[in-house]
């Protein structure tokens, strides 16, 4: 139990993680705003609106986290590609988790969204919340490794 506490303290009770969280909040607001604009103003539909929102919010997230949170010595196209891979992986995993939690809320807990409309946000919230620490650790590794990779290439 003590090792778990040390891991949590050293990785998640830090200024870096809190900064990552604040950027995540802004990222979510950007995603929601862009989604709303494309869905409502351009009649793009849910899928295309989400794709545009994801691309714009993810681009913001990359640059904000690169310059404010992780501060790698070097930035590159390889780094950006690796970060986008993490984002896409998170999108896929969170979508699957949200589907599972939605099923559980509707079928196991038997909550009716028409009676409790806010309950429909339980599934995506749980899915997203579970993946925040994993996303943070993944991006920390990506930014460190890709920054070091460029250093090694420059030395050769």
C-alpha positions as CSV (number, residue, x, y, z in Angstrom):
1,X,0.0,0.0,0.0
2,X,2.9,2.3,0.8
3,X,4.4,1.8,-2.7
4,X,1.0,2.7,-4.3
5,X,0.9,5.9,-2.2
6,X,4.4,6.9,-3.3
7,X,3.5,6.2,-6.9
8,X,0.4,8.4,-6.7
9,X,2.2,11.1,-4.8
10,X,5.1,11.2,-7.2
11,X,3.1,11.1,-10.3
12,X,-0.3,12.7,-9.7
13,X,0.1,15.1,-6.8
14,X,2.3,17.3,-8.8
15,X,2.2,20.7,-10.4
16,X,2.7,19.0,-13.8
17,X,-0.4,16.8,-13.3
18,X,-2.5,19.7,-12.1
19,X,-1.5,21.8,-15.1
20,X,-2.3,18.8,-17.3
21,X,-5.8,18.8,-15.7
22,X,-6.4,22.5,-16.3
23,X,-5.4,22.1,-20.0
24,X,-7.8,19.1,-20.1
25,X,-10.6,21.3,-18.9
26,X,-9.9,23.9,-21.6
27,X,-9.5,21.2,-24.1
28,X,-12.9,19.8,-23.2
29,X,-14.5,23.3,-23.5
30,X,-12.9,23.8,-26.9
31,X,-14.2,20.4,-28.0
32,X,-17.7,21.2,-26.9
33,X,-17.7,24.6,-28.5
34,X,-16.4,23.4,-31.8
35,X,-18.8,20.4,-31.8
36,X,-21.7,22.8,-31.1
37,X,-20.7,25.2,-33.9
38,X,-20.3,22.4,-36.5
39,X,-23.4,20.5,-35.4
40,X,-25.7,23.6,-35.1
41,X,-24.4,26.2,-37.5
42,X,-23.0,24.0,-40.2
43,X,-25.4,21.0,-39.8
44,X,-22.4,18.7,-40.0
45,X,-24.1,15.9,-38.0
46,X,-22.7,14.2,-34.8
47,X,-19.9,12.2,-36.4
48,X,-18.4,15.0,-38.5
49,X,-18.9,17.5,-35.8
50,X,-17.0,15.3,-33.3
51,X,-14.2,14.6,-35.8
52,X,-13.7,18.4,-36.4
53,X,-13.9,19.1,-32.7
54,X,-11.5,16.3,-31.9
55,X,-8.9,17.5,-34.4
56,X,-9.1,21.1,-33.2
57,X,-9.1,20.3,-29.5
58,X,-6.3,17.7,-29.9
59,X,-4.1,20.2,-31.7
60,X,-4.7,22.8,-28.9
61,X,-3.9,20.1,-26.3
62,X,-0.7,19.1,-28.0
63,X,0.7,22.6,-28.1
64,X,-0.6,23.6,-24.7
65,X,0.9,20.5,-23.1
66,X,4.1,20.8,-25.1
67,X,4.8,24.4,-24.0
68,X,3.2,24.5,-20.6
69,X,3.0,21.0,-19.0
70,X,5.8,18.7,-20.4
71,X,8.2,21.3,-21.8
72,X,10.3,18.9,-24.0
73,X,13.7,20.2,-25.1
74,X,12.8,19.5,-28.7
75,X,9.5,19.3,-30.7
76,X,9.2,17.3,-33.9
77,X,6.7,15.8,-36.3
78,X,7.5,12.4,-34.8
79,X,6.5,13.7,-31.4
80,X,3.3,15.2,-32.7
81,X,2.5,11.9,-34.5
82,X,3.1,10.0,-31.3
83,X,0.9,12.3,-29.3
84,X,-1.9,12.0,-31.9
85,X,-1.6,8.2,-31.6
86,X,-2.1,8.6,-27.8
87,X,-5.1,10.8,-28.4
88,X,-6.6,8.4,-30.9
89,X,-6.0,5.5,-28.6
90,X,-7.6,7.3,-25.7
91,X,-10.6,8.2,-28.0
92,X,-11.1,4.6,-28.9
93,X,-10.7,3.2,-25.4
94,X,-12.9,5.9,-23.8
95,X,-15.6,5.3,-26.4
96,X,-15.6,1.6,-25.6
97,X,-15.6,2.3,-21.9
98,X,-18.5,4.8,-22.3
99,X,-20.4,2.2,-24.2
100,X,-19.9,-0.3,-21.4
101,X,-20.8,2.1,-18.7
102,X,-23.9,3.3,-20.6
103,X,-25.0,-0.3,-20.9
104,X,-24.4,-0.8,-17.1
105,X,-26.4,2.3,-16.2
106,X,-29.3,1.5,-18.4
107,X,-29.5,-2.3,-17.9
108,X,-27.9,-3.1,-14.5
109,X,-28.8,0.0,-12.6
110,X,-32.0,0.4,-14.7
111,X,-31.8,4.2,-14.7
112,X,-34.2,5.8,-17.2
113,X,-32.6,8.8,-18.9
114,X,-36.0,10.3,-19.7
115,X,-36.6,10.6,-15.9
116,X,-33.0,11.4,-14.9
117,X,-31.6,13.3,-18.0
118,X,-28.3,14.1,-16.2
119,X,-27.6,10.4,-15.8
120,X,-26.7,10.1,-19.4
121,X,-23.4,11.9,-18.5
122,X,-22.4,9.2,-16.1
123,X,-20.9,6.9,-18.7
124,X,-18.7,9.4,-20.6
125,X,-17.6,11.0,-17.3
126,X,-16.5,7.7,-15.8
127,X,-14.8,6.6,-19.0
128,X,-12.9,9.9,-19.3
129,X,-12.0,10.1,-15.6
130,X,-10.5,6.6,-15.6
131,X,-8.3,7.4,-18.5
132,X,-6.9,10.7,-17.3
133,X,-4.0,9.2,-15.3
134,X,-3.2,6.8,-18.2
135,X,-3.2,9.6,-20.7
136,X,-0.9,11.7,-18.4
137,X,1.6,8.9,-18.0
138,X,1.5,8.0,-21.7
139,X,2.1,11.6,-22.8
140,X,4.9,12.1,-20.2
141,X,6.7,9.1,-21.8
142,X,6.0,10.3,-25.3
143,X,7.3,13.8,-24.7
144,X,10.5,12.5,-22.9
145,X,11.3,9.8,-25.4
146,X,10.7,11.9,-28.6
147,X,12.6,14.8,-27.2
148,X,15.5,12.5,-26.3
149,X,15.3,10.8,-29.7
150,X,15.9,14.2,-31.4
151,X,18.9,14.8,-29.1
152,X,20.4,11.5,-30.1
153,X,19.9,12.2,-33.8
154,X,21.5,15.6,-33.5
155,X,24.6,14.1,-31.8
156,X,25.1,11.6,-34.6
